[in-house]
Amino acid sequence: MGRETTLFKSEEKMSSASGAAILRKLADKIESGKVVLVHGNKKVTLKIPQNVEVEIKAEKEEGKKRTKKKLEGEIEWLVGGH
């Protein structure tokens, strides 16, 4: 594998309804083929091809005092690929 570079990252606490609304909006942008991510003065534009690889993962992290669950979605594609 090659070197991985983070192009954009945003993390904030919100209601599950607000999180779902963001994911719906993001899904529409992915379907349109162009996603623009903006946070403060940082802006990243991604061109999404018609064919992508989608990974959905659920995790549970058990600590001494609390248990945390996580739901992750990942969309991957080759640049210049089909």
N, C-alpha and C positions, 0 to 999 in steps of 0.2 A: 504494500500500500504506500501511497505517497503522503506528502505532508498535508495536514488539514489546517485550514485557516478559517476562523470565525468571521463572517462578513457582517453579521448583525446579531444582536442579542437584546431581548427585552424581557423583563420579568417583573410582575407586579401582582399584588393580591387584589381580588375582585370577587363579586358574586358569581356563582355558577351560571346564572342567566347571562351576565355580561361576557363571561368567557365563551359561552355557546354562541353569542351574537358575533363575537370576533371571529370564531371558527367558521361560522356561516358565510361571513363576508370574505374571509380568506378563501374558502372553497369556491365561491363565485369567481374570484380573481384567478385562481388556479385554472378553472375551467375556461376562462377567457384567454389564457395563455400569457398573462403578464401580471406579476405581483410587484408592487412597490411598497417597501417597508420603510417607515419613517419613525424616528424616535429622537426628539430634540433636533440637533443639527445633522444627525446621521441619516443617510438615505441610501437604500440599496434597491436596485431594480433587477428582477429576475424574469427571464423569458422561459416559460414552461412549455416543453414540447407536448405533443398529443399523447405520447406513450411514456409512462413513468413507472417506477417501482414503488409500491406503497407498503409500509410496515406499520402495524399497530401492535403496541406492547403494553401490557399491564404488569406492574411490579408492586411488591410489598417489601418494605424495609422495616425490620423489627429492631428497635433499640431497647435499652434498659428501661427507659421511662415511658416511651410511646412508640406506636406503630404508625408508619406513614405509607400511604398508597399513592401510586403514580400511574397515569395513563398517558402514553406518548404516541404521537403520530409522526411518521417520517415519510417524505416524498423525495425520491432520488431519481436522477437521470444523468446520462452522459452528455457532456457539452459537445454539441455538434453531432450527437447520436440521433438515432431514429427510434 
